[in-house]
Amino acid sequence: MEAERPLETESQDIGQQEKRRPMFNQLHRQMLDPLRDRDWVSVSKLPDQPGTTLAVLRNGWMEQRSTGEGVEYRMTEAGLTELSRPR
């Protein structure tokens, strides 16, 4: 049986979980907006922002695949959730 934890500890844990959630900003929004229909999109149709692309991939908001024509991206369910949140 788990011992009861003080309310202070519970609120600290919740605060730490909130801090771990990556910040979704305007650059991320601009990267994901062309992927809104959830189809695979060529890298040439996305903004040329390698750092933002890496951050969006790392956070699991979009996924990548290589094809004969080049690299393509599409938005994940997590990306759609972030894009749908109020600003």
C-alpha positions, -999 to +999 in steps of 0.1 A: +000+000+000+014+034-010+018+059+017+001+093+014+023+120+000+021+156+013+002+181-010+035+201-015+051+171-030+022+164-053+022+200-066+059+200-072+056+168-092+028+184-113+050+215-118+079+194-130+057+175-155+045+208-169+081+220-173+090+188-193+064+195-219+081+212-249+071+247-257+051+249-290+059+282-306+051+301-339+080+286-358+067+251-350+032+262-361+046+275-394+064+242-399+033+221-392+007+242-409+014+229-445+011+193-430-024+200-417-041+175-441-019+147-427-005+136-461+032+132-469+047+165-481+080+170-498+107+189-479+108+215-507+073+226-498+082+233-462+100+264-447+138+261-448+144+260-411+166+230-402+167+237-364+129+240-363+125+208-384+148+190-360+129+202-329+095+192-344+108+158-353+124+153-318+091+163-301+072+137-322+050+163-339+059+151-374+076+121-389+100+117-418+105+092-446+129+089-475+116+082-510+132+080-544+123+117-549+137+128-516+126+134-480+089+137-471+072+147-438+038+143-423+022+154-391+016+130-363-014+128-340+007+146-313+014+174-338-023+178-347-030+180-310-004+208-305-016+227-336-052+225-324-044+240-289-055+276-285-027+302-288 
